[in-house]
Amino acid sequence: MDISNKQVLRIATAGSVDDGKSTLIGRLLFDTKSITSDKLLAIEESSRRKGLDYTDLSLLTDGLVAEREQGITIDVAHIYFATKTRKYIIADTPGHIEYTRNMVTGASNADVSLILIDARNGLVEQTRRHLYIAHLLRVPKVVVCVNKMDLVDYDQALFESIVNEVKALVDKASLTGFDISFLPISSLYGENIITDSEHMSWYLGDSLIETLESVEVKSHQTDLPTRFPIQYVIRPKTNEHHDYRGYAGKVASGTLKVGDKVTVLPSGAVSEIKSIQKYKTELKEAVAGESVSILLKDDVGASRGDMLVKEGGLNFGNEVVSEICWMDNTPLVVGKTYKIQHGVSESRVKILGLNHKVKTESLLVETNISDFQLNDIGEVVLRSSKPILADSYKENRNNGAFILIDEFTNNTVGVGFVA
């Protein structure tokens, strides 16, 4: 099966400890025949050694010795599988509150978030946390999988009560930015994963794989305003090309065509695209995701970190209000300075204010705060040493996110989403 040119769907999984994420992923791999025979034999033998009378498919994803011994997932693992129509990349994220930063990292590029709920426990604080992160990251599709239906006698009323509770939470907390659907499943027995469940004939919706196969992937954000961050200015030191000036980078969103009028930010200089080159090929058009070199009709003096924009304009400045997920053991406090990395652009920023924190376990907002601790999420105000050429994250994910870097340790300490 040739899968080289197939569309890729990126999935982030989330759930509380023992909700069955690893078993669900193992089941997807097993039922799509994405497991090699030697690996299958190995997990069958491991299952027998554990005294189980069934093949423990969670062993396919719980690869670390420590987490196998504890029976929990402690880090983000990336798993790959494919069907006849598409390729999949799963970011399996941990379920503990202390790994909130891992959840954010795992879901940052996701097209779909799979949130598991144990049917016996219903909606718990981790469910609130995961739904908020999906909302924060603008994950387009959320699939709530009510797992372990076999342990509650496939109770339709119980499933529907969980669905109603989640919907009420989404409405009350104004969690927007995603489409949500619900599936009753049993990962252990593969019910409603690939095939329908004989025990849940009352469920008339799609199976999980049918749901995933139908999700639209917007890999090329051509419908968004055009953003072209300049990564490198090409100036060959040869007599043949002494007048050549190309601006190399990746189209973050939108499209660029020969003849388009573009504005260089932050200077505001206006020019026209004379040529678009991809290695030795001349293109008429470049779309989001393509790495190209742009030649302009005028010498505008643009440099690395500047940006070419077209329609839609861009409101930019030195002061930015953003949602932040804090990822460092050293607290974030007002007055502290960091490096900010937005695309290819770097500058220094100062923390001007901490507006609020969101208690992700309850979705309550706390305003009287003095710092952000590890895994805290909330709104801050930053002032940069040079303009930040960013869009609002909810309007353009490709140009609305950044990271904060500690100037002394060079560690990534926070990830931000422009409000």
C-alpha positions as a Python dict, from the first residue, in 0.01 Angstrom:
ca = {
    (1, 'M'): (0, 0, 0),
    (2, 'D'): (153, 330, -118),
    (3, 'I'): (83, 597, 144),
    (4, 'S'): (354, 844, 46),
    (5, 'N'): (115, 1103, -103),
    (6, 'K'): (-173, 1062, 138),
    (7, 'Q'): (-311, 1337, 356),
    (8, 'V'): (-192, 1342, 717),
    (9, 'L'): (-431, 1384, 1011),
    (10, 'R'): (-270, 1487, 1340),
    (11, 'I'): (-442, 1360, 1655),
    (12, 'A'): (-384, 1445, 2020),
    (13, 'T'): (-516, 1204, 2282),
    (14, 'A'): (-606, 1310, 2635),
    (15, 'G'): (-772, 1163, 2938),
    (16, 'S'): (-729, 1083, 3305),
    (17, 'V'): (-511, 801, 3431),
    (18, 'D'): (-664, 459, 3353),
    (19, 'D'): (-920, 600, 3109),
    (20, 'G'): (-771, 368, 2846),
    (21, 'K'): (-581, 598, 2608),
    (22, 'S'): (-300, 352, 2549),
    (23, 'T'): (-542, 66, 2494),
    (24, 'L'): (-743, 276, 2247),
    (25, 'I'): (-431, 363, 2048),
    (26, 'G'): (-318, 1, 2058),
    (27, 'R'): (-658, -104, 1931),
    (28, 'L'): (-637, 144, 1641),
    (29, 'L'): (-294, 8, 1548),
    (30, 'F'): (-409, -352, 1580),
    (31, 'D'): (-735, -315, 1387),
    (32, 'T'): (-573, -116, 1105),
    (33, 'K'): (-303, -385, 1076),
    (34, 'S'): (-30, -133, 1157),
    (35, 'I'): (162, -370, 1388),
    (36, 'T'): (452, -586, 1272),
    (37, 'S'): (423, -957, 1349),
    (38, 'D'): (729, -956, 1577),
    (39, 'K'): (591, -667, 1783),
    (40, 'L'): (255, -841, 1815),
    (41, 'L'): (427, -1159, 1935),
    (42, 'A'): (625, -953, 2189),
    (43, 'I'): (316, -793, 2345),
    (44, 'E'): (134, -1128, 2349),
    (45, 'E'): (425, -1273, 2546),
    (46, 'S'): (435, -968, 2777),
    (47, 'S'): (60, -1007, 2839),
    (48, 'R'): (107, -1374, 2935),
    (49, 'R'): (389, -1282, 3174),
    (50, 'K'): (153, -1035, 3342),
    (51, 'G'): (-97, -1317, 3391),
    (52, 'L'): (-355, -1174, 3152),
    (53, 'D'): (-589, -1391, 2948),
    (54, 'Y'): (-603, -1131, 2669),
    (55, 'T'): (-349, -933, 2463),
    (56, 'D'): (-280, -606, 2643),
    (57, 'L'): (-271, -362, 2350),
    (58, 'S'): (-168, -74, 2577),
    (59, 'L'): (183, -223, 2570),
    (60, 'L'): (215, -104, 2211),
    (61, 'T'): (233, 257, 2325),
    (62, 'D'): (361, 238, 2683),
    (63, 'G'): (719, 182, 2578),
    (64, 'L'): (903, 321, 2879),
    (65, 'V'): (999, 71, 3147),
    (66, 'A'): (911, 313, 3427),
    (67, 'E'): (563, 382, 3297),
    (68, 'R'): (498, 13, 3233),
    (69, 'E'): (583, -63, 3593),
    (70, 'Q'): (358, 218, 3717),
    (71, 'G'): (88, 151, 3459),
    (72, 'I'): (74, 516, 3351),
    (73, 'T'): (184, 730, 3056),
    (74, 'I'): (432, 998, 3164),
    (75, 'D'): (544, 1169, 2843),
    (76, 'V'): (424, 1259, 2495),
    (77, 'A'): (472, 971, 2251),
    (78, 'H'): (416, 998, 1876),
    (79, 'I'): (257, 699, 1706),
    (80, 'Y'): (204, 649, 1334),
    (81, 'F'): (-48, 442, 1142),
    (82, 'A'): (-236, 452, 813),
    (83, 'T'): (-554, 343, 640),
    (84, 'K'): (-625, 313, 268),
    (85, 'T'): (-720, 679, 252),
    (86, 'R'): (-497, 869, 495),
    (87, 'K'): (-197, 872, 727),
    (88, 'Y'): (-224, 946, 1099),
    (89, 'I'): (11, 1085, 1362),
    (90, 'I'): (-105, 1046, 1723),
    (91, 'A'): (45, 1251, 2005),
    (92, 'D'): (-33, 1044, 2315),
    (93, 'T'): (-23, 1291, 2603),
    (94, 'P'): (-9, 1216, 2977),
    (95, 'G'): (-313, 1249, 3200),
    (96, 'H'): (-169, 1399, 3519),
    (97, 'I'): (-227, 1765, 3608),
    (98, 'E'): (148, 1814, 3655),
    (99, 'Y'): (196, 1736, 3285),
    (100, 'T'): (-35, 2009, 3157),
    (101, 'R'): (256, 2155, 2956),
    (102, 'N'): (294, 1817, 2783),
    (103, 'M'): (-74, 1824, 2690),
    (104, 'V'): (-33, 2170, 2536),
    (105, 'T'): (277, 2062, 2345),
    (106, 'G'): (110, 1745, 2219),
    (107, 'A'): (-203, 1927, 2100),
    (108, 'S'): (-32, 2232, 1950),
    (109, 'N'): (-50, 2108, 1590),
    (110, 'A'): (-348, 1875, 1622),
    (111, 'D'): (-636, 1859, 1378),
    (112, 'V'): (-835, 1641, 1621),
    (113, 'S'): (-836, 1599, 1997),
    (114, 'L'): (-954, 1262, 2130),
    (115, 'I'): (-1070, 1308, 2489),
    (116, 'L'): (-1140, 988, 2679),
    (117, 'I'): (-1387, 959, 2964),
    (118, 'D'): (-1424, 648, 3179),
    (119, 'A'): (-1797, 565, 3164),
    (120, 'R'): (-1787, 463, 3531),
    (121, 'N'): (-1649, 801, 3644),
    (122, 'G'): (-1810, 1046, 3403),
    (123, 'L'): (-1685, 1401, 3365),
    (124, 'V'): (-1384, 1470, 3593),
    (125, 'E'): (-1146, 1761, 3640),
    (126, 'Q'): (-911, 1632, 3370),
    (127, 'T'): (-1198, 1643, 3121),
    (128, 'R'): (-1242, 2014, 3196),
    (129, 'R'): (-869, 2069, 3159),
    (130, 'H'): (-849, 1890, 2826),
    (131, 'L'): (-1153, 2068, 2684),
    (132, 'Y'): (-1005, 2403, 2786),
    (133, 'I'): (-672, 2319, 2619),
    (134, 'A'): (-857, 2220, 2299),
    (135, 'H'): (-1036, 2557, 2316),
    (136, 'L'): (-712, 2744, 2390),
    (137, 'L'): (-527, 2581, 2101),
    (138, 'R'): (-822, 2610, 1862),
    (139, 'V'): (-813, 2240, 1777),
    (140, 'P'): (-1080, 2222, 1502),
    (141, 'K'): (-1237, 1890, 1601),
    (142, 'V'): (-1292, 1729, 1943),
    (143, 'V'): (-1410, 1369, 1973),
    (144, 'V'): (-1519, 1269, 2324),
    (145, 'C'): (-1486, 890, 2357),
    (146, 'V'): (-1684, 751, 2649),
    (147, 'N'): (-1475, 440, 2709),
    (148, 'K'): (-1525, 117, 2905),
    (149, 'M'): (-1891, 93, 2813),
    (150, 'D'): (-1853, -284, 2866),
    (151, 'L'): (-1809, -217, 3239),
    (152, 'V'): (-2142, -33, 3267),
    (153, 'D'): (-2349, -289, 3073),
    (154, 'Y'): (-2353, -64, 2766),
    (155, 'D'): (-2597, 167, 2941),
    (156, 'Q'): (-2742, 413, 2687),
    (157, 'A'): (-2890, 642, 2953),
    (158, 'L'): (-2553, 671, 3128),
    (159, 'F'): (-2380, 759, 2801),
    (160, 'E'): (-2640, 1023, 2722),
    (161, 'S'): (-2610, 1176, 3069),
    (162, 'I'): (-2232, 1213, 3021),
    (163, 'V'): (-2289, 1370, 2679),
    (164, 'N'): (-2534, 1621, 2827),
    (165, 'E'): (-2297, 1705, 3112),
    (166, 'V'): (-2009, 1776, 2874),
    (167, 'K'): (-2230, 1985, 2645),
    (168, 'A'): (-2351, 2188, 2944),
    (169, 'L'): (-1989, 2252, 3050),
    (170, 'V'): (-1889, 2361, 2699),
    (171, 'D'): (-2180, 2606, 2685),
    (172, 'K'): (-2136, 2740, 3039),
    (173, 'A'): (-1762, 2798, 3001),
    (174, 'S'): (-1800, 2935, 2645),
    (175, 'L'): (-1550, 2687, 2508),
    (176, 'T'): (-1543, 2773, 2139),
    (177, 'G'): (-1328, 2708, 1836),
    (178, 'F'): (-1404, 2339, 1785),
    (179, 'D'): (-1672, 2104, 1657),
    (180, 'I'): (-1752, 1830, 1909),
    (181, 'S'): (-1892, 1478, 1875),
    (182, 'F'): (-1942, 1186, 2116),
    (183, 'L'): (-1883, 811, 2081),
    (184, 'P'): (-1959, 522, 2320),
    (185, 'I'): (-1670, 275, 2289),
    (186, 'S'): (-1492, -19, 2444),
    (187, 'S'): (-1121, -4, 2363),
    (188, 'L'): (-1060, -345, 2521),
    (189, 'Y'): (-1299, -523, 2287),
    (190, 'G'): (-1271, -288, 1990),
    (191, 'E'): (-1634, -179, 1994),
    (192, 'N'): (-1716, 127, 1782),
    (193, 'I'): (-1346, 172, 1709),
    (194, 'I'): (-1326, 20, 1361),
    (195, 'T'): (-1643, -188, 1361),
    (196, 'D'): (-1986, -127, 1510),
    (197, 'S'): (-2080, -273, 1846),
    (198, 'E'): (-2345, -545, 1868),
    (199, 'H'): (-2400, -444, 2232),
    (200, 'M'): (-2472, -79, 2145),
    (201, 'S'): (-2719, -105, 1859),
    (202, 'W'): (-2884, 205, 2005),
    (203, 'Y'): (-2584, 411, 1887),
    (204, 'L'): (-2647, 513, 1526),
    (205, 'G'): (-2345, 734, 1468),
    (206, 'D'): (-2010, 669, 1298),
    (207, 'S'): (-1735, 454, 1444),
    (208, 'L'): (-1416, 625, 1557),
    (209, 'I'): (-1224, 547, 1239),
    (210, 'E'): (-1517, 667, 1027),
    (211, 'T'): (-1520, 991, 1225),
    (212, 'L'): (-1145, 1037, 1178),
    (213, 'E'): (-1163, 955, 808),
    (214, 'S'): (-1426, 1225, 756),
    (215, 'V'): (-1242, 1510, 934),
    (216, 'E'): (-1139, 1783, 692),
    (217, 'V'): (-768, 1863, 712),
    (218, 'K'): (-683, 2224, 639),
    (219, 'S'): (-313, 2164, 586),
    (220, 'H'): (-275, 2456, 348),
    (221, 'Q'): (-421, 2765, 512),
    (222, 'T'): (-484, 2938, 180),
    (223, 'D'): (-806, 3096, 302),
    (224, 'L'): (-620, 3301, 565),
    (225, 'P'): (-444, 3638, 519),
    (226, 'T'): (-105, 3604, 353),
    (227, 'R'): (193, 3591, 589),
    (228, 'F'): (549, 3533, 464),
    (229, 'P'): (814, 3564, 740),
    (230, 'I'): (1155, 3630, 586),
    (231, 'Q'): (1403, 3372, 710),
    (232, 'Y'): (1705, 3460, 500),
    (233, 'V'): (1808, 3726, 247),
    (234, 'I'): (1989, 3569, -49),
    (235, 'R'): (2266, 3790, -192),
    (236, 'P'): (2505, 3582, -409),
    (237, 'K'): (2856, 3723, -417),
    (238, 'T'): (2911, 3663, -789),
    (239, 'N'): (2942, 3895, -1087),
    (240, 'E'): (2668, 3704, -1267),
    (241, 'H'): (2411, 3767, -990),
    (242, 'H'): (2544, 4084, -826),
    (243, 'D'): (2198, 4247, -837),
    (244, 'Y'): (2012, 3939, -711),
    (245, 'R'): (1817, 3983, -387),
    (246, 'G'): (1586, 3700, -286),
    (247, 'Y'): (1382, 3669, 31),
    (248, 'A'): (1367, 3306, 144),
    (249, 'G'): (1118, 3156, 386),
    (250, 'K'): (803, 2947, 427),
    (251, 'V'): (457, 3080, 347),
    (252, 'A'): (290, 3066, 689),
    (253, 'S'): (-61, 3129, 556),
    (254, 'G'): (-242, 3248, 248),
    (255, 'T'): (-99, 3257, -106),
    (256, 'L'): (153, 3462, -301),
    (257, 'K'): (141, 3510, -679),
    (258, 'V'): (368, 3680, -929),
    (259, 'G'): (236, 4033, -974),
    (260, 'D'): (88, 4059, -624),
    (261, 'K'): (141, 4385, -440),
    (262, 'V'): (291, 4319, -96),
    (263, 'T'): (379, 4527, 208),
    (264, 'V'): (701, 4473, 402),
    (265, 'L'): (653, 4488, 777),
    (266, 'P'): (741, 4658, 1002),
    (267, 'S'): (878, 4925, 761),
    (268, 'G'): (556, 4955, 556),
    (269, 'A'): (743, 4961, 223),
    (270, 'V'): (527, 4848, -73),
    (271, 'S'): (646, 4653, -376),
    (272, 'E'): (535, 4390, -628),
    (273, 'I'): (637, 4026, -659),
    (274, 'K'): (862, 3991, -965),
    (275, 'S'): (943, 3623, -928),
    (276, 'I'): (879, 3319, -707),
    (277, 'Q'): (1150, 3055, -710),
    (278, 'K'): (1171, 2708, -561),
    (279, 'Y'): (1528, 2589, -602),
    (280, 'K'): (1574, 2615, -981),
    (281, 'T'): (1203, 2621, -1065),
    (282, 'E'): (1005, 2936, -1141),
    (283, 'L'): (657, 2932, -984),
    (284, 'K'): (354, 3141, -1060),
    (285, 'E'): (213, 3088, -712),
    (286, 'A'): (322, 2974, -363),
    (287, 'V'): (76, 2850, -101),
    (288, 'A'): (87, 2801, 275),
    (289, 'G'): (345, 2540, 373),
    (290, 'E'): (573, 2597, 74),
    (291, 'S'): (932, 2713, 118),
    (292, 'V'): (1028, 2954, -160),
    (293, 'S'): (1237, 3256, -248),
    (294, 'I'): (1057, 3581, -336),
    (295, 'L'): (1207, 3848, -562),
    (296, 'L'): (1054, 4196, -552),
    (297, 'K'): (1058, 4467, -819),
    (298, 'D'): (1195, 4724, -574),
    (299, 'D'): (1487, 4728, -334),
    (300, 'V'): (1295, 4755, -7),
    (301, 'G'): (1575, 4669, 234),
    (302, 'A'): (1390, 4390, 414),
    (303, 'S'): (1580, 4158, 649),
    (304, 'R'): (1540, 3838, 853),
    (305, 'G'): (1241, 3857, 1085),
    (306, 'D'): (1052, 4102, 863),
    (307, 'M'): (730, 3985, 698),
    (308, 'L'): (561, 4018, 361),
    (309, 'V'): (183, 4055, 385),
    (310, 'K'): (-89, 4100, 128),
    (311, 'E'): (-461, 4130, 188),
    (312, 'G'): (-594, 4156, 541),
    (313, 'G'): (-321, 4385, 669),
    (314, 'L'): (-182, 4322, 1014),
    (315, 'N'): (-224, 4516, 1336),
    (316, 'F'): (109, 4496, 1514),
    (317, 'G'): (294, 4670, 1791),
    (318, 'N'): (540, 4628, 2076),
    (319, 'E'): (276, 4551, 2339),
    (320, 'V'): (88, 4223, 2315),
    (321, 'V'): (-182, 4057, 2527),
    (322, 'S'): (-149, 3678, 2518),
    (323, 'E'): (-258, 3355, 2679),
    (324, 'I'): (47, 3181, 2827),
    (325, 'C'): (112, 2824, 2935),
    (326, 'W'): (403, 2841, 3180),
    (327, 'M'): (651, 2552, 3146),
    (328, 'D'): (927, 2633, 3392),
    (329, 'N'): (989, 2557, 3759),
    (330, 'T'): (1093, 2920, 3815),
    (331, 'P'): (775, 3131, 3845),
    (332, 'L'): (675, 3394, 3591),
    (333, 'V'): (654, 3735, 3759),
    (334, 'V'): (594, 4094, 3653),
    (335, 'G'): (912, 4275, 3546),
    (336, 'K'): (1101, 3965, 3431),
    (337, 'T'): (1259, 3972, 3082),
    (338, 'Y'): (1284, 3687, 2831),
    (339, 'K'): (1361, 3620, 2468),
    (340, 'I'): (1054, 3581, 2250),
    (341, 'Q'): (1067, 3362, 1940),
    (342, 'H'): (783, 3429, 1698),
    (343, 'G'): (842, 3236, 1378),
    (344, 'V'): (1194, 3330, 1271),
    (345, 'S'): (1188, 3662, 1458),
    (346, 'E'): (1361, 3703, 1795),
    (347, 'S'): (1356, 3993, 2039),
    (348, 'R'): (1354, 4065, 2411),
    (349, 'V'): (1029, 4105, 2604),
    (350, 'K'): (935, 4230, 2948),
    (351, 'I'): (636, 4104, 3145),
    (352, 'L'): (419, 4411, 3209),
    (353, 'G'): (124, 4247, 3380),
    (354, 'L'): (-51, 3926, 3483),
    (355, 'N'): (-420, 3969, 3404),
    (356, 'H'): (-560, 3637, 3521),
    (357, 'K'): (-509, 3261, 3554),
    (358, 'V'): (-756, 2990, 3455),
    (359, 'K'): (-799, 2709, 3705),
    (360, 'T'): (-815, 2442, 3437),
    (361, 'E'): (-951, 2179, 3675),
    (362, 'S'): (-1263, 2390, 3737),
    (363, 'L'): (-1244, 2651, 3454),
    (364, 'L'): (-1279, 2930, 3711),
    (365, 'V'): (-1082, 3251, 3650),
    (366, 'E'): (-852, 3389, 3920),
    (367, 'T'): (-761, 3759, 3891),
    (368, 'N'): (-575, 3840, 4213),
    (369, 'I'): (-242, 3676, 4124),
    (370, 'S'): (126, 3752, 4178),
    (371, 'D'): (292, 3486, 3962),
    (372, 'F'): (251, 3192, 3724),
    (373, 'Q'): (374, 2857, 3853),
    (374, 'L'): (467, 2551, 3645),
    (375, 'N'): (171, 2442, 3423),
    (376, 'D'): (-33, 2756, 3496),
    (377, 'I'): (-233, 2899, 3206),
    (378, 'G'): (-358, 3255, 3189),
    (379, 'E'): (-341, 3598, 3031),
    (380, 'V'): (-36, 3824, 3044),
    (381, 'V'): (77, 4154, 2890),
    (382, 'L'): (418, 4168, 2718),
    (383, 'R'): (625, 4454, 2581),
    (384, 'S'): (879, 4369, 2312),
    (385, 'S'): (1195, 4552, 2210),
    (386, 'K'): (1073, 4542, 1849),
    (387, 'P'): (728, 4500, 1689),
    (388, 'I'): (572, 4153, 1708),
    (389, 'L'): (424, 4076, 1367),
    (390, 'A'): (160, 3834, 1497),
    (391, 'D'): (-208, 3772, 1430),
    (392, 'S'): (-465, 3678, 1689),
    (393, 'Y'): (-419, 3304, 1744),
    (394, 'K'): (-790, 3230, 1711),
    (395, 'E'): (-787, 3391, 1365),
    (396, 'N'): (-456, 3250, 1238),
    (397, 'R'): (-293, 2962, 1428),
    (398, 'N'): (4, 2969, 1189),
    (399, 'N'): (102, 3324, 1286),
    (400, 'G'): (-45, 3365, 1634),
    (401, 'A'): (182, 3156, 1857),
    (402, 'F'): (525, 3214, 2009),
    (403, 'I'): (760, 3074, 2273),
    (404, 'L'): (942, 3243, 2559),
    (405, 'I'): (1305, 3151, 2622),
    (406, 'D'): (1511, 3205, 2936),
    (407, 'E'): (1801, 3433, 2839),
    (408, 'F'): (2049, 3261, 3068),
    (409, 'T'): (1963, 2890, 3041),
    (410, 'N'): (1826, 2905, 2684),
    (411, 'N'): (1539, 2681, 2799),
    (412, 'T'): (1189, 2721, 2656),
    (413, 'V'): (988, 2840, 2956),
    (414, 'G'): (653, 2931, 2808),
    (415, 'V'): (430, 2908, 2502),
    (416, 'G'): (200, 3194, 2413),
    (417, 'F'): (-109, 3255, 2203),
    (418, 'V'): (-182, 3612, 2096),
    (419, 'A'): (-527, 3728, 2210),
}
